[in-house]
Amino acid sequence: MKLSIVLSLQPTQFSALAFQGKIEEHLRKIEALGYDGVELAIRDPSLLGWNQLEEWIRTYGLKVPAIGTGQAYVEEGLRFSSPSAKIRRQAIERMRSHILLAKRLQAGVIIGLIRGKVEKEEDFQKGYDWMTDSLKACCEVAEKEGVSLWVEPLNRYEINLINTIEEGMVLLNQVGCKNLGLLPDTFHMNIEEPIIEDSLRKARPYYQHIHIADNNRWAPGLGHIDFKSILSVLKETRYEGFLSIECLPKPNPGEAARRAIEFLNKIK
């Protein structure tokens, strides 16, 4: 199993990020700490210099396993579940940009917060159906480009569409696209899954990338999740993808990144 950590390339309100901004400086730190890769959180790929980004990633010898898209929802309100057809189209078009960058970087694209939540005054079933239709449209774009999309189940306090691994598997079967998978996240699983290990075993055919954070969203090893048991299941099921650290920058960004990789290297 390989280790990566999330780096946000643009300013954001989202807090569970060890590193934000100062792209080259942070890529240098990530490589020096011994990480195999860097997951990129990007609000709008069109605002970045793609050639420069590729050059930096090559310089520091890092793989990019995944691109996160949730900031388009957090900062701009773009969501697949919106009653507004205009907003849904904008969300799909933004995803197209993420997919094209992912193709260049040979990365997967994460479908997390961008699917949105259904507000109290909205019809839940309609919101679910709009989300499903938007996912299908994104899958069609991604399939043409040879890119995989991964739905990340998120806990009930952040979103109300796809909270559990089981709900994620149901959604994937409904959408029916071969390039659509799941992305388990230990922080969210600790809230939603009765037994994390059982859910990982059950969903094994559906995922190729995993987010790692402890129950308090600090770096793994700084809370109470049994990561030795989780990694044992991943070895048992022959998982060979990335474990990507998506944690709060506590006690500070560099220390969070250092503690995470030291802890995981001891037990993986």
N, C-alpha and C positions, 0 to 999 in steps of 0.2 A: 504494500500500500504506500502511495506517495502522499506527501503533505504539501498543502498550499494554504495561503491566507488571503483574505479579501482586502483589496485596496480600492477605495472609491476615487475615481478620477475627477469628480466634480463635487462642488459643495452640496451638502445635503443635511436635512434634519435627522435622518436616520442615524441612530446612535451606536448600533452594534457593529462597529467597524474599528479594527485596530489601527488602520492607516487611512488617512484622507489627504488628497492633494500632494504637492511636491513629488510628482510622479517618479522622476529619475532617482531622486534621493531615497525614496521609499523602496523602489525596486532594488537599489544597491543594498539597503539594509536587509531586505527579505532574502536576497541571495547570500549575503554574508552570514545570516543566521542558519543557513543550511536548508531552506525550503526548496522543494522541487519545482513549485509553481506558484503562480499568483492568479487569484480569481479577481476579475475586474468588475466593479459595480459602476454602471454608466447610466446617467439620466438620458443624455442625448448624444449618440455617437457622431452626429453631423457637426458638433462643436469641437471635435478633437482633430488633431493632426494624425491621421492613421499611419503615414509613413514613419513619422518620428516615433510613434508608439511602438511600431514593429521593430524599429532599430534599437530602441532601449531594451525591449524584451530579449532580442537576440544578444545584445551586448552582455546581459546578465545571465544568459543561459537558462531562462525560466520558461516553463510551459504555461499556457493559459487554458486550464481545463474548462472554464465556464465564464459566462458574462451574465451579471445580474441586471435586472431591468426595473426593479421595484421603485426606484427613485422617480420614474416617470409618473407614477401614481402619487407618491408622497409629495413631490414638489409641484406637479401640474394637474393632478386629478385625472389623468388618463386611465381608463379602466374598461375591461372587456364587458363588464356587467352593467354598464351605464344605460339608462333609458334613452339617452341621446345617441342617435345613430351617428352624428358628427363626431362625438367623443370616441365612440367605438372605432370608427374609421381612423381617427387620429392615433388611437392606441395600436391598431394593427399596422399602420404605416410606420410608427415608431419602432415596432417590433421588426419590421422589414429592415430597418437600418441596423438594428442589433444583429440580425441574422447575417447581413452582408459582412459586417465586421467579424463576426464569429467565423465565417467561412475563411477569411484571410488569416485568422489566428488559429484555425483548426480547433475551435472551442464549441461547447454546447451553450445553449441559451436557457436561462432560468425563467420560469413563469411562476412568480410569487405574488407579491402585492399588486402587480399590474392587472391581475384578474379582477381586483376590486372587491368591495363588499356591497351587499344589497342593503340599502338604507331602510329605516323603519317604515317610511311612507311608500316604499316601492314594493312591487310584487316579486316575491322571492323566486317563484318558478320562472317568471319571465327573465329575471336577472340571471338565473342559472342557465337558461337556454341561450341568452345572448352571449354569456361567457363561453358556452360550448361551441356556438357558431363561430365566435371570434377565434377560438383555439383551432378549429378546423381550417380557417382561412390562413392562420399563421403556419400551420403544419404544411399546407400546400406550398407556401413560399419557401419554407425551410427544406422541404423535400427536394425541390428543384435545385437548391444550393448545396445539398448534401450535409445539412446541419441537423443535429438532434435538439429537441426541446424537452425540458424537464419541469414538470409541475411539482412545486414544493408545497406540501401540506403545512399550513400555518395554524397556530393555536387560536382558540375561540375569542381571545381578548384582542386580537389584531384584525381578524377577518371572519366572515361567516360563510365563506364558500371554500369547501375542501379543507377541513381541519385534521382529518385522520388519514392514515395510510390506506385504510379500507375504502374511504370515500374517494381517495385518489385513484385506486385501482378500478373502482366503478366508473369514474369519469373517463379513464383511459379506454376502457372497453366501449363506452358510449361514443367517444370521439372516433375510435377505430383507425388511428393513424400509426403506422409502424415506427415513425421517427419521434413519437411522443412517449416519454418515460416519466418516472418519479424522481424526486430528490428528497430523501429523508433528512431531517435536521434533528439532532439529539435534543436541542433546547425545546423545540416544539413537541417532540415525541414524549419528553418527560412530563408534559402537561396532558397530552391527549391519548397516549397509548397505555393500556393497562400494564403490558410488559414489553419494553422496547425490543428485547432480543427476539421475542416471538414475532413481532411485526416485521422486523428485518428479515427473518427467515421466510415468512409468508410472501413478502414483496420482492424477494431476491431477483426474480426475472425482470423486474420493472425498473431497476435503478442502476446507474453507472457513475454516480457522483453523490457525495454525502457532505452535509454541513455538520461541523462539530463545535459545540459550546457546552459549558456545564449548565446545571439547572438554574443558576443565577445569572446566566449569560456571560459570565466571566470565562476566561480561558479554561480549557479542560484541565482537571486536576485541582481547580480552585473552588469546587462545589462538591456535591455528593453523588453525582452519576457514576455508576460502576463501569468505567471505560474498559477495564480489563475484560470484563464479561462481554461487552459489546464487540471489542476487537476480536475476541475469541470466536464469536459468531461469524464475523466477517471472514476470518481465516477459514473457518469450517465451511462456509458457503463459497469460498474461492473468490472473494471480492478483491480486485486488483486495481480499482480506480483510485481517485484522490479522496483524501479526507481534507476538507477545506475549513479552516478556522474562521468562523464568523462570530466574533465575540466583542464585548465592550472593551474599550481601550483602558482597562483598569488593572493594576494601579496607575499605569501609564502605557501608551502604545508600545514602546519598545519592550517593556517588561512583560506585557501580555503576550506579545509574539514570542519572546524568548522562553517564557515559562511553558507556553503551549507546546512548542516543538521539543523542548527537553523532556517534558512529561510523556508525550506520545512516543518519542523515540525509545524511552525506557520500557514501554509496555507493548509496542507493536511488533 
